[in-house]
């Protein structure tokens, strides 16, 4: 057991992090199982989202997630699932951004 105060805290943090990482891995496995049982575009998106979250939290490497997602696409294609391209999200401007644009245009004209 750790004796130093900072070592005790580090041990507590390690336990919490381990529990959190196990939860994320379980959610990935659950989503993957749901996709294998019922290959739909919604289930595919859910698994991809879980992989992306894991990469964001540094739980798995980026290339590992990419490789696994590629395998999911192959499984989806084999199951006859039609993959549609998702349109890019439209960027909307806020009132502040719109006000800044109008101010900059007014300054440019003056």
C-alpha positions in Angstrom: 0.0 0.0 0.0 1.2 3.5 -0.7 2.4 5.5 2.2 2.9 9.0 0.7 -0.3 11.1 0.3 0.2 11.8 -3.4 0.7 8.1 -4.0 -2.6 7.3 -2.2 -4.4 9.8 -4.3 -2.9 8.4 -7.5 -4.0 4.9 -6.5 -7.6 6.2 -6.0 -7.5 7.9 -9.4 -6.3 4.8 -11.1 -9.2 2.8 -9.7 -11.7 5.4 -10.9 -10.1 5.6 -14.3 -10.1 1.8 -14.7 -13.8 1.6 -13.9 -14.5 4.4 -16.4 -12.5 2.7 -19.1 -14.2 -0.6 -18.5 -17.6 1.1 -18.9 -16.5 2.6 -22.2 -15.3 -0.8 -23.4 -18.5 -2.4 -22.4 -20.5 0.1 -24.3 -18.4 -0.5 -27.4 -18.9 -4.3 -27.1 -22.7 -3.9 -26.5 -23.0 -1.6 -29.6 -21.0 -4.0 -31.6 -23.1 -7.0 -30.6 -26.3 -5.0 -31.4 -24.9 -4.3 -34.9 -23.9 -7.9 -35.5 -27.4 -9.1 -34.4 -29.2 -6.5 -36.4 -27.1 -4.7 -39.0 -28.8 -1.3 -39.6 -27.4 2.1 -40.4 -28.4 3.3 -36.9 -26.5 0.5 -35.2 -23.5 1.2 -37.5 -23.6 4.8 -36.5 -23.8 3.9 -32.8 -20.7 1.6 -33.0 -18.8 4.3 -34.9 -19.7 6.8 -32.4 -18.5 4.6 -29.5 -15.2 4.0 -31.3 -14.8 7.8 -31.8 -15.5 8.4 -28.1 -12.9 5.9 -27.1 -10.3 7.5 -29.4 -11.1 10.9 -28.0 -10.6 9.6 -24.4 -7.3 7.9 -25.5 -8.6 4.5 -24.7 -7.8 3.1 -28.1 -5.5 4.4 -30.9 -6.9 6.3 -33.9 -5.7 3.7 -36.4 -7.2 0.8 -34.4 -10.6 2.5 -34.4 -10.2 3.2 -38.1 -9.4 -0.4 -38.8 -12.3 -1.6 -36.8 -14.7 0.8 -38.5 -13.5 -0.4 -41.9 -14.3 -3.9 -40.8 -17.8 -2.8 -39.8 -18.3 -1.3 -43.3 -17.3 -4.6 -44.8 -19.8 -6.4 -42.5 -22.5 -3.9 -43.5 -21.8 -4.3 -47.2 -21.8 -8.1 -46.8 -25.2 -7.9 -45.0 -26.6 -5.9 -48.0 -26.9 -2.6 -46.0 -27.0 0.5 -48.2 -24.5 3.0 -47.0 -25.5 6.6 -47.7 -23.2 9.5 -47.7 -24.0 12.0 -44.9 -24.3 15.6 -46.0 -22.0 18.0 -44.2 -23.6 19.9 -41.3 -24.7 23.3 -42.3 -22.9 26.0 -40.2 -25.3 28.5 -38.9 -24.2 31.9 -37.7 -25.1 33.3 -34.4 -26.4 36.8 -33.8 -23.0 37.9 -32.5 -21.3 36.6 -35.6 -23.8 38.2 -37.9 -23.4 41.5 -36.0 -19.6 41.3 -36.4 -19.9 40.7 -40.1 -22.2 43.7 -40.6 -19.8 45.9 -38.6 -16.8 44.7 -40.6 -18.7 45.4 -43.9 -19.6 48.9 -42.6 -16.0 49.6 -41.7 -14.8 48.4 -45.1 -17.3 50.6 -47.0 -16.3 53.7 -44.9 
